[in-house]
Amino acid sequence: MEAGAAIDGELYELPSGAVDRLASLVQSPIRIGRVRLESGMEVYGYLCDPVEAPAARDISPYGGWRAFLAVNNLE
């Protein structure tokens, strides 16, 4: 697993097969992959494709997706 920044996230319990359905809906540069939580547990989460990351907007300085939306009045 590649290193990255620690940001706030949301954890949901999904029914069987939901991750596959979500993966079919996401569009580049977003993808679904494994992320490690502070507890050490690994779960599926939304990631930025590393090939496209240099051209994508980095939300890490905001501390998470919800904070990015709030600061940019996008909620």
WOQUIHU-V795997 format. One record per residue. RES is the residue in one letter. SS is DSSP state (hx for helix, st for strand, lp for the rest). OMEGA is omega in degrees with one decimal (NA if undefined). NEAR is the number of other C-alpha atoms within 8 Angstrom. Layout:
res & ss & omega & near
RES & SS & OMEGA & NEAR
RES & SS & OMEGA & NEAR
This chain:
res & ss & omega & near
M & lp & -179.2 & 4
E & lp & 177.2 & 3
A & lp & 177.9 & 4
G & lp & -179.7 & 4
A & lp & 174.3 & 5
A & lp & 177.1 & 6
I & lp & 175.1 & 7
D & st & 178.6 & 7
G & lp & 177.2 & 6
E & lp & -177.8 & 4
L & lp & -179.2 & 4
Y & lp & 171.9 & 4
E & lp & -176.1 & 4
L & lp & 176.9 & 6
P & lp & 179.1 & 5
S & lp & 178.0 & 5
G & lp & -177.0 & 6
A & hx & -179.4 & 8
V & hx & 177.4 & 9
D & hx & 178.9 & 7
R & hx & 177.5 & 8
L & hx & -179.2 & 8
A & hx & -179.8 & 9
S & hx & -177.6 & 6
L & hx & -176.7 & 6
V & lp & -178.6 & 9
Q & lp & 179.2 & 6
S & lp & 11.8 & 7
P & lp & -179.2 & 9
I & st & 174.1 & 10
R & st & 176.8 & 12
I & st & 179.2 & 10
G & st & -178.0 & 8
R & st & 174.2 & 9
V & st & 179.6 & 9
R & st & 177.3 & 9
L & lp & 178.4 & 8
E & lp & -179.8 & 5
S & lp & -176.6 & 5
G & lp & 178.5 & 6
M & lp & 176.8 & 7
E & st & -179.3 & 8
V & st & 172.8 & 8
Y & st & 178.5 & 9
G & st & 176.8 & 8
Y & st & 179.9 & 8
L & st & 171.0 & 8
C & st & 178.8 & 11
D & lp & -175.9 & 10
P & lp & 178.2 & 6
V & lp & -177.4 & 5
E & lp & -176.7 & 9
A & hx & -179.1 & 10
P & hx & -179.2 & 6
A & hx & -176.8 & 5
A & lp & 177.2 & 8
R & lp & -179.3 & 5
D & lp & 179.0 & 5
I & lp & -177.0 & 9
S & hx & -179.5 & 9
P & hx & 179.3 & 6
Y & hx & 179.1 & 8
G & lp & 178.5 & 11
G & st & -176.6 & 12
W & hx & -178.6 & 10
R & hx & 178.4 & 6
A & hx & 176.8 & 9
F & hx & 179.3 & 11
L & hx & -177.6 & 10
A & hx & -178.4 & 9
V & hx & -178.0 & 7
N & lp & 179.3 & 6
N & lp & -177.8 & 6
L & lp & -179.5 & 6
E & lp & NA & 4
